[in-house]
């Protein structure tokens, strides 16, 4: 005989606040590969490029940051 199914637990309904990008707050339009201080803010302590969900960048900004970091290396 089959067991009755348990109802799934409801989510708490709490959503996380979307992080605002550094590029938007400082109104930076172009990410220059020579601007080392800016690029360091998008890297971890192990020099890995931080993800979009961590930095708050949109797709285009994240691509610009990634290309600039790779060029700077």
Backbone as a printed PyTorch tensor [residue, N CA C, xyz], in Angstrom:
tensor([[[  0.8350,  -1.1770,   0.0000],
         [  0.0000,   0.0000,   0.0000],
         [  0.8890,   1.2530,   0.0000]],

        [[  0.5410,   2.2210,  -0.8040],
         [  1.3400,   3.4370,  -0.9240],
         [  1.1110,   4.3590,   0.2660]],

        [[  2.1840,   5.0170,   0.6600],
         [  2.0780,   5.9770,   1.7660],
         [  1.4920,   7.2900,   1.2670]],

        [[  0.7520,   7.9760,   2.0950],
         [  0.2530,   9.2930,   1.6640],
         [  1.4090,  10.2840,   1.5640]],

        [[  1.3450,  11.1560,   0.5840],
         [  2.4250,  12.1320,   0.3740],
         [  2.3430,  13.2530,   1.3880]],

        [[  3.5170,  13.7010,   1.7840],
         [  3.5850,  14.8470,   2.6930],
         [  3.5060,  16.1300,   1.8870]],

        [[  2.8600,  17.1250,   2.4110],
         [  2.8710,  18.4090,   1.6890],
         [  4.2720,  19.0180,   1.7290]],

        [[  4.6670,  19.6490,   0.6350],
         [  5.9950,  20.2650,   0.5680],
         [  6.0420,  21.4880,   1.4770]],

        [[  7.1690,  21.7070,   2.1240],
         [  7.2630,  22.8970,   2.9790],
         [  7.2430,  24.1640,   2.1290]],

        [[  6.5200,  25.1400,   2.5880],
         [  6.4200,  26.4100,   1.8660],
         [  7.6890,  27.2220,   2.0860]],

        [[  8.0530,  27.9710,   1.0660],
         [  9.2050,  28.8570,   1.2160],
         [  8.8280,  30.0130,   2.1310]],

        [[  9.8170,  30.5700,   2.7650],
         [  9.5480,  31.6410,   3.7190],
         [  9.0820,  32.9290,   3.0350]],

        [[  9.2690,  33.0240,   1.7160],
         [  8.8370,  34.2130,   1.0020],
         [  9.8240,  35.3570,   1.1010]],

        [[ 10.9430,  35.1180,   1.7470],
         [ 11.9410,  36.1660,   1.9070],
         [ 12.8630,  36.1640,   0.6940]],

        [[ 12.9090,  37.2700,   0.0050],
         [ 13.7940,  37.3740,  -1.1490],
         [ 15.0030,  38.2050,  -0.7710]],

        [[ 16.1360,  37.8420,  -1.3560],
         [ 17.3400,  38.6140,  -1.0860],
         [ 17.3400,  39.8720,  -1.9500]],

        [[ 17.9000,  40.9110,  -1.4140],
         [ 17.9730,  42.1770,  -2.1250],
         [ 19.0320,  42.0700,  -3.2190]],

        [[ 18.7210,  42.5440,  -4.4230],
         [ 19.6820,  42.4820,  -5.5160],
         [ 20.8220,  43.4450,  -5.2370]],

        [[ 22.0320,  42.9340,  -5.3970],
         [ 23.2040,  43.7540,  -5.1340],
         [ 23.3930,  44.7600,  -6.2700]],

        [[ 23.7480,  45.9710,  -5.9340],
         [ 23.9530,  47.0300,  -6.9230],
         [ 25.4190,  47.0160,  -7.3410]],

        [[ 25.6480,  47.1360,  -8.6190],
         [ 26.9950,  47.0780,  -9.1710],
         [ 27.8080,  48.3140,  -8.8040]],

        [[ 29.0970,  48.1180,  -8.6250],
         [ 30.0210,  49.2260,  -8.3730],
         [ 30.0650,  50.1490,  -9.5930]],

        [[ 29.9630,  49.5430, -10.7740],
         [ 30.0300,  50.3260, -12.0070],
         [ 28.8310,  51.2620, -12.1280]],

        [[ 27.6750,  50.8310, -11.6550],
         [ 26.4840,  51.6900, -11.7100],
         [ 26.5480,  52.7950, -10.6720]],

        [[ 26.9990,  52.4760,  -9.4630],
         [ 27.0190,  53.4800,  -8.4020],
         [ 28.0250,  54.5840,  -8.6930]],

        [[ 29.1470,  54.2440,  -9.3100],
         [ 30.1710,  55.2440,  -9.6220],
         [ 30.0590,  55.7450, -11.0590]],

        [[ 28.9980,  55.3520, -11.7580],
         [ 28.6960,  55.7240, -13.1470],
         [ 29.9180,  55.5790, -14.0620]],

        [[ 30.4970,  54.3840, -14.0520],
         [ 31.6310,  54.0580, -14.9200],
         [ 31.0740,  53.3850, -16.1710]],

        [[ 31.3700,  53.9460, -17.3390],
         [ 30.8430,  53.3930, -18.5820],
         [ 31.8210,  52.4230, -19.2280]],

        [[ 33.1130,  52.6870, -19.1010],
         [ 34.1200,  51.8550, -19.7490],
         [ 35.0590,  51.3090, -18.6880]],

        [[ 35.2960,  50.0030, -18.7280],
         [ 36.2120,  49.3690, -17.7850],
         [ 37.5750,  49.2850, -18.4610]],

        [[ 38.5310,  50.0480, -17.9540],
         [ 39.8700,  50.0870, -18.5330],
         [ 40.7420,  49.0320, -17.8670]],

        [[ 41.5020,  48.2920, -18.6620],
         [ 42.3390,  47.2310, -18.1070],
         [ 43.5140,  47.7870, -17.3110]],

        [[ 43.8000,  49.0920, -17.4610],
         [ 44.9080,  49.7020, -16.7140],
         [ 44.4780,  50.2110, -15.3440]],

        [[ 43.1810,  50.2450, -15.0890],
         [ 42.6610,  50.7120, -13.8050],
         [ 42.6830,  49.5490, -12.8060]],

        [[ 43.8360,  49.3450, -12.1950],
         [ 44.0680,  48.1770, -11.3430],
         [ 43.2130,  48.2200, -10.0830]],

        [[ 43.0320,  49.4010,  -9.5080],
         [ 42.2410,  49.5030,  -8.2760],
         [ 40.7890,  49.0850,  -8.5040]],

        [[ 40.2350,  49.4400,  -9.6460],
         [ 38.8700,  49.0320,  -9.9630],
         [ 38.7920,  47.5230, -10.1940]],

        [[ 39.7530,  46.9890, -10.9320],
         [ 39.7230,  45.5600, -11.2570],
         [ 39.9180,  44.6900, -10.0210]],

        [[ 40.6650,  45.1680,  -9.0360],
         [ 40.8610,  44.3960,  -7.8030],
         [ 39.5620,  44.1830,  -7.0470]],

        [[ 38.6310,  45.1130,  -7.2120],
         [ 37.3460,  44.9960,  -6.5120],
         [ 36.4890,  43.8690,  -7.0850]],

        [[ 36.8220,  43.4110,  -8.2870],
         [ 36.0710,  42.3310,  -8.9260],
         [ 36.8080,  41.0010,  -8.8530]],

        [[ 37.8640,  40.9270,  -8.0570],
         [ 38.6200,  39.6900,  -7.9010],
         [ 38.5910,  39.2320,  -6.4590]],

        [[ 38.7150,  37.9110,  -6.2810],
         [ 38.8190,  37.3690,  -4.9300],
         [ 40.2610,  37.5080,  -4.4580]],

        [[ 40.5150,  37.0990,  -3.2290],
         [ 41.8850,  37.1740,  -2.7200],
         [ 42.8030,  36.1910,  -3.4420]],

        [[ 42.2230,  35.1960,  -4.0970],
         [ 42.9970,  34.2380,  -4.8990],
         [ 43.0870,  34.6500,  -6.3670]],

        [[ 42.7200,  35.8840,  -6.6580],
         [ 42.7730,  36.4720,  -8.0020],
         [ 41.8220,  35.7980,  -8.9780]],

        [[ 40.7220,  35.2490,  -8.4640],
         [ 39.6890,  34.7020,  -9.3410],
         [ 38.6500,  35.7890,  -9.6060]],

        [[ 38.0910,  35.7880, -10.8040],
         [ 37.0730,  36.7690, -11.1580],
         [ 35.7860,  36.4100, -10.4190]],

        [[ 35.2290,  37.3740,  -9.7130],
         [ 34.0010,  37.1260,  -8.9480],
         [ 32.7970,  37.0150,  -9.8760]],

        [[ 31.8190,  36.2370,  -9.4630],
         [ 30.6290,  35.9810, -10.2680],
         [ 29.6900,  37.1850, -10.2690]],

        [[ 28.7750,  37.1820, -11.2240],
         [ 27.7960,  38.2710, -11.3450],
         [ 26.9190,  38.3820, -10.1200]],

        [[ 26.5280,  37.2450,  -9.5600],
         [ 25.6320,  37.2930,  -8.4000],
         [ 26.3250,  37.8650,  -7.1840]],

        [[ 27.6600,  37.8310,  -7.1710],
         [ 28.4250,  38.3990,  -6.0590],
         [ 28.6520,  39.8940,  -6.2760]],

        [[ 29.0150,  40.2720,  -7.4990],
         [ 29.3570,  41.6680,  -7.7800],
         [ 28.1430,  42.5340,  -8.0850]],

        [[ 27.0730,  41.9380,  -8.5950],
         [ 25.8910,  42.7120,  -8.9480],
         [ 25.9340,  43.2770, -10.3540]],

        [[ 26.9230,  42.8910, -11.1360],
         [ 27.0210,  43.3740, -12.5160],
         [ 25.9310,  42.7540, -13.3770]],

        [[ 25.5730,  43.4760, -14.4550],
         [ 24.7160,  42.8270, -15.4410],
         [ 25.6180,  42.0790, -16.4270]],

        [[ 25.0180,  41.4340, -17.4090],
         [ 25.7730,  40.5560, -18.3040],
         [ 26.8700,  41.2980, -19.0570]],

        [[ 26.5240,  42.4430, -19.6110],
         [ 27.4930,  43.2030, -20.4040],
         [ 28.6380,  43.7260, -19.5300]],

        [[ 28.3110,  44.2150, -18.3560],
         [ 29.3430,  44.7230, -17.4500],
         [ 30.2820,  43.6030, -17.0230]],

        [[ 29.7210,  42.4290, -16.7330],
         [ 30.5470,  41.3100, -16.2910],
         [ 31.5090,  40.8860, -17.3920]],

        [[ 31.0380,  40.9050, -18.6360],
         [ 31.8950,  40.5490, -19.7530],
         [ 33.0280,  41.5600, -19.9000]],

        [[ 32.7210,  42.8560, -19.7570],
         [ 33.7490,  43.8960, -19.8490],
         [ 34.7880,  43.7300, -18.7480]],

        [[ 34.3350,  43.4430, -17.5420],
         [ 35.2460,  43.2680, -16.4110],
         [ 36.1420,  42.0580, -16.6460]],

        [[ 35.5540,  40.9530, -17.1000],
         [ 36.3250,  39.7280, -17.3170],
         [ 37.3960,  39.9250, -18.3880]],

        [[ 37.0340,  40.5900, -19.4730],
         [ 38.0000,  40.8390, -20.5530],
         [ 39.1040,  41.7680, -20.0660]],

        [[ 38.7460,  42.7980, -19.3040],
         [ 39.7440,  43.7440, -18.7920],
         [ 40.7100,  43.0540, -17.8370]],

        [[ 40.2020,  42.1710, -16.9850],
         [ 41.0800,  41.4560, -16.0470],
         [ 42.0200,  40.5350, -16.8060]],

        [[ 41.5000,  39.8500, -17.8150],
         [ 42.3590,  38.9480, -18.6000],
         [ 43.4330,  39.7250, -19.3550]],

        [[ 43.0860,  40.8980, -19.8770],
         [ 44.0810,  41.7210, -20.5760],
         [ 45.1340,  42.2450, -19.6070]],

        [[ 44.7120,  42.5800, -18.4010],
         [ 45.6530,  43.1160, -17.4140],
         [ 46.6290,  42.0490, -16.9370]],

        [[ 46.2140,  40.8110, -16.9680],
         [ 47.1110,  39.7370, -16.5230],
         [ 48.2330,  39.5680, -17.5170]]])
